[in-house]
């Protein structure tokens, strides 16, 4: 999967960068989300996206997160392939004012993300953790 210009996978996120002054600001789109997620800083994007992945159960987390907060119900670890909530043509039509990246999260082992980063449909790098992902985007 070296070119993702014609399709968009369920485990993909389109990141539209609109501002790079002190923090990266922009919007993110995924087939797993009904609406776009706005973010101010890549850290906020990663937290919001990870929460959606946990709710959907895809890509599957390999470790269960613990918390001191009382949770009403715990989501199951694996739920199969979720139904897309946003059409891939809608996602592919989105562009950032400065830059547009596509990331594909292949797995979430060791409470971290692993996958590939694309720019203009061409693969620009792989990442084995959120810090490496941020390094590819900066």
C-alpha positions as CSV (number, residue, x, y, z in Angstrom):
1,X,0.0,0.0,0.0
2,X,2.4,2.7,-1.2
3,X,-0.2,5.0,-2.7
4,X,-3.5,6.0,-1.0
5,X,-4.9,8.5,-3.5
6,X,-7.9,6.5,-4.5
7,X,-9.0,4.9,-1.3
8,X,-8.9,5.6,2.4
9,X,-8.6,2.8,5.0
10,X,-10.7,2.5,8.2
11,X,-7.5,2.9,10.3
12,X,-6.5,6.0,8.5
13,X,-6.5,9.6,9.6
14,X,-6.3,12.6,7.3
15,X,-4.5,15.5,9.1
16,X,-5.1,19.0,7.7
17,X,-2.6,21.5,9.0
18,X,-4.0,25.0,8.9
19,X,-1.6,26.9,11.2
20,X,2.0,26.2,12.4
21,X,2.9,29.2,14.4
22,X,3.5,28.1,18.0
23,X,1.5,24.9,17.8
24,X,0.2,22.8,14.9
25,X,-3.5,23.6,14.5
26,X,-5.9,22.0,12.2
27,X,-8.5,19.4,11.5
28,X,-8.5,15.6,11.4
29,X,-10.8,13.2,9.5
30,X,-11.3,9.5,9.6
31,X,-13.9,7.0,8.4
32,X,-14.4,6.1,12.1
33,X,-15.5,9.6,13.1
34,X,-18.8,11.2,12.1
35,X,-17.4,14.8,12.1
36,X,-14.0,16.4,11.9
37,X,-11.9,16.7,15.0
38,X,-10.3,20.1,15.5
39,X,-7.0,20.2,17.4
40,X,-4.5,22.7,18.8
41,X,-1.3,20.7,19.0
42,X,-0.5,17.2,17.8
43,X,-0.7,16.0,21.4
44,X,-4.4,16.9,21.6
45,X,-5.0,15.1,18.3
46,X,-3.3,12.0,19.5
47,X,-5.4,11.9,22.7
48,X,-8.7,12.5,20.8
49,X,-7.9,9.9,18.1
50,X,-6.8,7.3,20.7
51,X,-10.1,7.8,22.5
52,X,-12.1,7.1,19.3
53,X,-10.0,4.1,18.6
54,X,-10.7,2.7,22.1
55,X,-14.4,3.4,21.6
56,X,-14.5,1.7,18.2
57,X,-12.2,-1.2,19.2
58,X,-10.3,-0.6,15.9
59,X,-7.3,-0.6,15.5
60,X,-7.3,-3.0,18.4
61,X,-5.4,-2.0,21.5
62,X,-3.1,-4.7,22.7
63,X,-3.2,-3.6,26.3
64,X,-6.1,-2.4,28.4
65,X,-5.7,1.0,29.9
66,X,-6.1,1.4,33.6
67,X,-7.6,4.4,35.4
68,X,-8.3,5.5,38.9
69,X,-11.6,6.9,37.7
70,X,-14.8,4.8,37.9
71,X,-15.9,3.8,34.5
72,X,-19.5,2.9,33.7
73,X,-18.6,0.1,31.3
74,X,-15.4,-1.1,29.7
75,X,-15.4,-1.5,26.0
76,X,-14.4,-4.9,24.7
77,X,-11.0,-5.1,23.2
78,X,-12.0,-6.5,19.8
79,X,-15.3,-5.7,18.0
80,X,-14.4,-6.7,14.5
81,X,-14.4,-4.2,11.7
82,X,-16.6,-1.2,12.5
83,X,-18.9,0.4,10.0
84,X,-17.5,3.6,8.5
85,X,-19.3,6.8,9.7
86,X,-17.8,9.1,7.0
87,X,-17.6,8.5,3.3
88,X,-14.0,8.2,2.0
89,X,-14.7,10.7,-0.9
90,X,-15.5,13.3,1.8
91,X,-12.3,12.6,3.6
92,X,-10.1,12.6,0.4
93,X,-11.6,16.0,-0.6
94,X,-10.3,17.7,2.6
95,X,-7.1,19.7,2.4
96,X,-5.2,21.8,5.0
97,X,-4.3,25.4,4.3
98,X,-0.6,24.6,4.8
99,X,-0.1,20.8,4.6
100,X,-2.1,17.6,4.4
101,X,-0.9,14.3,5.8
102,X,-2.5,10.8,5.9
103,X,-1.5,8.4,8.6
104,X,-2.4,4.8,8.7
105,X,-2.3,3.2,12.2
106,X,-1.5,-0.4,11.5
107,X,-1.4,-1.5,15.2
108,X,-1.4,-0.2,18.8
109,X,1.1,-2.4,20.5
110,X,2.7,-1.5,23.8
111,X,0.2,1.3,24.3
112,X,1.8,3.1,21.3
113,X,0.9,3.5,17.6
114,X,2.7,1.9,14.7
115,X,2.1,2.7,11.1
116,X,2.9,4.8,8.0
117,X,2.8,8.5,7.0
118,X,1.8,9.7,3.6
119,X,2.0,13.2,2.0
120,X,0.3,13.9,-1.4
121,X,-0.5,10.2,-1.6
122,X,3.1,9.0,-1.4
123,X,4.7,7.3,1.6
124,X,7.1,9.5,3.4
125,X,7.9,7.4,6.4
126,X,7.1,4.8,9.0
127,X,6.6,5.3,12.7
128,X,6.9,3.1,15.8
129,X,5.4,5.3,18.4
130,X,3.8,8.7,18.7
131,X,7.1,10.6,19.1
132,X,8.3,9.2,15.7
133,X,4.9,10.1,14.2
134,X,5.3,13.7,15.4
135,X,8.8,13.7,14.0
136,X,7.5,12.8,10.6
137,X,4.9,15.5,10.7
138,X,7.2,18.4,11.8
